[in-house]
Amino acid sequence: MLLSPSQAGELGRGDGAPRVLEDAVIGSGVLQRAAALRDGEARLQALLSSLDDLVFELDENGTYLGIWTANDTLLAAPRSELLGRTVLETLNEEIGLRLKQIIGHVLETGLPETWEYRLEVRAGLRWFQVRLAPIAGPEDTSRRVCLLVRDITEQKDAEQEISRLLSREHLLTRLSEALPIGLFEIDMAGRVRFTNDRMRPIVGDLSAATVETLRSSALAADRPVLEAALAAAYGGRPVDDVEVRL
């Protein structure tokens, strides 16, 4: 610790030495604590910047004060275009207004909230889950929130695929119950994925069958009709009723 000339003079006199030494010790402790805080903040910044998730610090108006992520392709715009601007200025109106509303509610209640939305970013059209929580600070400072954004696109795609499969299974089951006909489903790879009970007495067990099996089951004279119907279905075109003898 550097001492002023007056302090140095006091240090040279016996009667002032204890006080000056005490000040020197206190000053040294403050500097050490400040250095420790700076080191801790640097480590925290490095940790946040290594995350694939997006971490934002926003004020009560939704202004970007800080951005941390290792994946800039998930940002709505480059960092330089986000910092100092608000969510209303950088996101579409629907998402910006909703986030602004949640920020206000989080600051009012002091409780975190979550929300999901879909947004076009440089990585493509992605689903995101956001968690907003208030950041504690002195009363005389501006109110701020932490916005944690996670890419949940794969999870959403999986949920939608499960929903689609369940809906398809339900539809096929209802058709089987409602129509007195044999019914089967073929996927784009040519595998039979579903047959109902009325189909089995006609062609047997199709659980491991393919389109080629069905073609070979049809009479030679009717195979062109079956092949044309299958080609239309694979091409996404409507198919009229056809009659095929097996």
Backbone torsions as a table, in degrees:
resi	resn	phi	psi	omega
1	MET	NA	133.1	178.3
2	LEU	-84.5	138.8	-178.4
3	LEU	-111.6	144.7	175.9
4	SER	-72.0	162.7	179.0
5	PRO	-55.8	-41.1	-179.4
6	SER	-64.7	-39.8	178.4
7	GLN	-67.0	-38.0	178.9
8	ALA	-63.3	-37.9	178.4
9	GLY	-65.3	-42.4	178.4
10	GLU	-63.7	-37.6	179.6
11	LEU	-62.9	-30.8	-179.8
12	GLY	-73.9	-20.4	179.2
13	ARG	-95.7	139.8	-175.8
14	GLY	-61.0	-36.3	-173.2
15	ASP	-72.7	-23.0	-178.1
16	GLY	-102.9	-7.3	-174.1
17	ALA	-60.7	-45.4	-177.7
18	PRO	-58.9	-42.0	-177.8
19	ARG	-66.2	-42.9	-179.6
20	VAL	-65.4	-40.9	177.7
21	LEU	-63.5	-39.1	178.0
22	GLU	-62.5	-42.7	177.7
23	ASP	-62.6	-38.4	-179.6
24	ALA	-65.2	-41.0	179.5
25	VAL	-65.8	-43.9	179.4
26	ILE	-62.9	-45.0	179.5
27	GLY	-61.1	-39.6	178.7
28	SER	-63.7	-39.5	178.7
29	GLY	-65.2	-39.1	178.2
30	VAL	-63.4	-43.0	179.1
31	LEU	-63.3	-39.3	179.1
32	GLN	-65.1	-42.4	179.0
33	ARG	-65.3	-39.7	178.2
34	ALA	-63.1	-40.6	178.8
35	ALA	-65.3	-39.8	178.8
36	ALA	-64.8	-39.2	178.3
37	LEU	-64.8	-41.6	178.7
38	ARG	-63.6	-41.6	178.4
39	ASP	-63.7	-42.8	179.7
40	GLY	-63.9	-39.9	178.7
41	GLU	-66.1	-38.0	178.9
42	ALA	-64.9	-41.6	178.3
43	ARG	-64.9	-40.2	178.7
44	LEU	-63.7	-42.9	178.7
45	GLN	-61.3	-42.5	179.5
46	ALA	-64.9	-39.7	179.1
47	LEU	-64.6	-47.6	-178.9
48	LEU	-63.5	-37.8	-177.9
49	SER	-72.8	-13.2	180.0
50	SER	-90.8	-5.4	-175.9
51	LEU	-78.7	143.8	170.9
52	ASP	-74.7	-25.7	174.7
53	ASP	-69.2	166.8	177.1
54	LEU	-105.9	131.5	177.7
55	VAL	-122.2	125.0	-179.6
56	PHE	-123.6	146.6	168.0
57	GLU	-110.1	122.7	-176.6
58	LEU	-123.4	149.4	172.9
59	ASP	-89.9	-176.0	-174.5
60	GLU	-67.0	-16.9	177.1
61	ASN	-91.6	0.3	-178.1
62	GLY	82.8	19.8	178.8
63	THR	-81.6	133.5	178.3
64	TYR	-72.2	118.3	177.2
65	LEU	-103.4	-27.3	-179.9
66	GLY	-155.2	147.5	-179.2
67	ILE	-138.1	129.9	178.2
68	TRP	-135.7	126.0	174.9
69	THR	-171.8	156.5	174.0
70	ALA	-98.4	-1.7	-175.8
71	ASN	-128.6	87.3	-177.4
72	ASP	-70.1	-14.8	-179.9
73	THR	-69.4	-13.7	178.1
74	LEU	-91.2	-4.7	178.0
75	LEU	-76.2	146.9	179.4
76	ALA	-68.4	-23.2	179.1
77	ALA	-160.0	165.5	176.2
78	PRO	-56.2	151.2	-177.7
79	ARG	-53.5	-41.2	-177.2
80	SER	-62.9	-24.6	179.8
81	GLU	-90.4	-10.3	179.9
82	LEU	-98.0	-45.3	-175.5
83	LEU	-59.4	130.3	-179.7
84	GLY	86.2	-6.1	177.6
85	ARG	-111.4	168.0	-175.7
86	THR	-100.6	166.6	177.8
87	VAL	-64.3	-30.5	178.0
88	LEU	-68.3	-29.2	-179.1
89	GLU	-84.3	-22.7	-171.5
90	THR	-112.4	-15.1	179.2
91	LEU	-115.9	168.2	177.5
92	ASN	-67.0	162.0	-170.4
93	GLU	-59.1	-43.1	-177.1
94	GLU	-61.7	-48.8	-178.3
95	ILE	-70.0	-42.3	-179.8
96	GLY	-60.4	-44.9	179.7
97	LEU	-65.3	-40.8	179.9
98	ARG	-65.4	-43.5	177.8
99	LEU	-62.7	-41.8	178.0
100	LYS	-60.3	-39.5	178.7
101	GLN	-65.6	-43.0	-179.3
102	ILE	-67.2	-40.0	178.2
103	ILE	-56.7	-46.4	179.2
104	GLY	-61.5	-40.6	-178.7
105	HIS	-69.7	-39.9	179.4
106	VAL	-63.6	-42.3	179.5
107	LEU	-69.4	-29.5	179.8
108	GLU	-75.2	-42.0	-175.9
109	THR	-91.6	-23.7	-175.2
110	GLY	75.7	12.5	-177.4
111	LEU	-114.6	145.5	178.9
112	PRO	-72.4	156.0	177.3
113	GLU	-139.5	153.7	177.9
114	THR	-122.7	156.9	-179.1
115	TRP	-160.0	154.4	178.9
116	GLU	-123.8	142.7	177.4
117	TYR	-153.1	166.0	178.4
118	ARG	-118.0	135.8	-173.9
119	LEU	-146.2	141.5	174.7
120	GLU	-82.6	120.0	177.0
121	VAL	-127.0	-176.7	-178.1
122	ARG	-63.2	-25.5	178.1
123	ALA	-81.5	-3.3	-179.2
124	GLY	114.6	-168.8	178.3
125	LEU	-78.6	117.2	-172.9
126	ARG	-127.0	151.4	171.0
127	TRP	-94.9	136.5	179.3
128	PHE	-128.4	145.4	170.2
129	GLN	-113.1	128.5	-178.5
130	VAL	-114.2	146.0	173.7
131	ARG	-128.9	120.4	179.9
132	LEU	-109.7	134.4	179.2
133	ALA	-141.8	145.7	179.5
134	PRO	-69.9	147.7	175.3
135	ILE	-103.1	121.3	-179.4
136	ALA	-70.0	141.9	178.9
137	GLY	-163.9	172.1	177.7
138	PRO	-56.8	150.3	-176.2
139	GLU	-63.2	-28.0	-176.3
140	ASP	-86.6	3.5	178.4
141	THR	-99.7	161.1	179.4
142	SER	-66.7	148.0	-179.3
143	ARG	-77.8	137.3	-176.0
144	ARG	-134.3	159.2	176.7
145	VAL	-131.4	154.5	172.3
146	CYS	-100.9	127.8	179.7
147	LEU	-113.1	110.3	177.6
148	LEU	-102.0	121.0	-176.2
149	VAL	-117.2	127.8	-178.0
150	ARG	-121.6	134.3	177.2
151	ASP	-76.6	115.5	-178.5
152	ILE	-118.2	26.5	-176.6
153	THR	-59.4	-46.7	-179.1
154	GLU	-61.7	-40.9	178.4
155	GLN	-63.3	-43.7	179.2
156	LYS	-64.0	-42.3	178.7
157	ASP	-61.2	-41.6	179.1
158	ALA	-64.8	-42.4	178.9
159	GLU	-62.4	-41.9	-179.8
160	GLN	-67.4	-36.8	178.3
161	GLU	-66.6	-41.5	177.1
162	ILE	-62.2	-43.3	178.7
163	SER	-62.3	-40.6	179.4
164	ARG	-64.1	-43.7	-179.2
165	LEU	-65.2	-41.1	178.7
166	LEU	-65.3	-40.3	178.6
167	SER	-65.0	-41.9	178.9
168	ARG	-62.6	-45.1	-179.8
169	GLU	-62.3	-40.9	179.7
170	HIS	-65.1	-42.5	179.8
171	LEU	-62.2	-46.7	-178.7
172	LEU	-64.2	-38.5	178.3
173	THR	-64.4	-43.0	179.2
174	ARG	-65.2	-39.6	177.5
175	LEU	-62.8	-40.6	179.6
176	SER	-62.1	-37.5	-178.9
177	GLU	-75.3	-30.9	-173.4
178	ALA	-89.6	-30.5	-174.4
179	LEU	-108.5	131.5	-179.9
180	PRO	-82.7	54.2	-177.2
181	ILE	-136.9	162.1	172.6
182	GLY	-75.6	139.6	-174.5
183	LEU	-136.9	133.3	174.3
184	PHE	-143.7	159.1	179.2
185	GLU	-124.9	138.6	179.3
186	ILE	-120.4	133.2	177.7
187	ASP	-84.9	178.0	-175.6
188	MET	-69.1	-14.3	177.2
189	ALA	-89.6	-0.1	177.9
190	GLY	87.0	14.6	179.0
191	ARG	-98.6	141.7	176.2
192	VAL	-77.3	119.6	-175.9
193	ARG	-102.4	-19.4	-176.9
194	PHE	-154.0	137.4	169.7
195	THR	-138.2	148.7	176.2
196	ASN	-99.1	174.9	-174.7
197	ASP	-64.1	-29.5	-177.4
198	ARG	-75.3	-16.7	-179.2
199	MET	-80.6	-30.6	-173.8
200	ARG	-63.7	-42.1	177.8
201	PRO	-64.3	-19.0	-177.3
202	ILE	-82.9	-50.5	-175.2
203	VAL	-124.3	2.7	-179.6
204	GLY	86.9	-163.5	-177.4
205	ASP	-77.5	120.4	-179.5
206	LEU	-106.7	14.8	-173.1
207	SER	-60.5	-30.3	179.5
208	ALA	-115.3	18.4	-174.4
209	ALA	-83.3	166.5	176.9
210	THR	-130.8	177.0	177.4
211	VAL	-59.5	-37.6	179.7
212	GLU	-61.2	-37.0	177.7
213	THR	-63.4	-43.0	179.1
214	LEU	-64.8	-41.2	179.3
215	ARG	-61.0	-43.4	-178.4
216	SER	-69.2	-22.9	179.0
217	SER	-77.5	-22.0	-178.7
218	ALA	-80.0	148.3	174.6
219	LEU	-61.3	147.1	-175.3
220	ALA	-55.3	-37.1	-177.5
221	ALA	-69.6	-24.6	-176.8
222	ASP	-98.1	-6.6	-176.5
223	ARG	-62.4	-40.4	177.9
224	PRO	-58.8	-36.5	178.7
225	VAL	-65.5	-44.2	179.3
226	LEU	-64.0	-42.9	-178.5
227	GLU	-65.6	-38.0	178.7
228	ALA	-66.5	-39.5	178.7
229	ALA	-65.8	-41.9	179.1
230	LEU	-65.0	-41.8	179.9
231	ALA	-62.5	-40.3	178.8
232	ALA	-65.6	-41.8	-179.8
233	ALA	-64.5	-42.8	178.6
234	TYR	-64.9	-29.5	179.9
235	GLY	-85.2	3.5	178.6
236	GLY	76.7	17.7	-179.7
237	ARG	-98.7	150.9	179.2
238	PRO	-67.5	149.4	-178.4
239	VAL	-124.3	125.7	175.4
240	ASP	-75.3	167.3	178.0
241	ASP	-62.1	136.3	176.5
242	VAL	-127.5	154.8	177.1
243	GLU	-114.7	124.9	-179.4
244	VAL	-131.6	131.4	177.7
245	ARG	-93.1	133.3	-178.7
246	LEU	-111.6	NA	NA
